[in-house]
């Protein structure tokens, strides 16, 4: 299949597919006589794997590591477990930071009442100090 068909089947843009090839996340496809990229079922599966990783907010560097590990099926999966554990820790940190941000915004919001004029707005006053 050509790149347009692969893009349609996976929901990835042609540019994303080319980028993943350039980053060595996708194997370089064979070429037709007229130099079109030709993809097979393996390419489709590789791209689906990448997309699933991206939906989990796994970085490209982490995906590269996972692809390398996946290509070494006899290796112990501790590397995979560690990568996911590290990713979970990063998410926990982001959740903590987002909760702090929410608390700050909630506190800021409570400093202004809806019936005030902008000149008396507690939010703007607190942001200005």
Residue pairs with C-beta under 8 A, 6 or more apart in sequence:
1 9
1 38
1 39
1 40
1 44
2 36
2 37
2 38
2 39
3 14
3 17
3 18
3 36
3 37
3 39
4 14
5 39
6 12
6 17
6 39
6 43
6 44
6 47
7 13
7 14
7 16
7 17
9 44
10 17
10 44
10 47
10 48
10 51
11 51
12 20
12 47
12 51
17 26
17 47
20 26
20 47
20 50
21 28
21 29
23 60
23 64
24 64
25 46
25 50
25 60
25 63
25 64
25 67
26 43
26 46
26 47
26 50
27 42
27 43
27 46
29 37
29 38
29 39
29 40
29 43
30 37
30 38
31 37
31 38
32 38
46 67
49 67
49 70
50 63
53 62
53 63
53 66
54 63
56 87
57 87
57 91
58 66
58 87
62 83
62 87
65 79
65 83
66 80
66 83
69 75
69 77
69 79
69 80
108 123
108 126
108 127
109 123
111 122
111 123
111 125
111 126
112 121
112 122
112 123
112 124
113 122
116 122
118 124
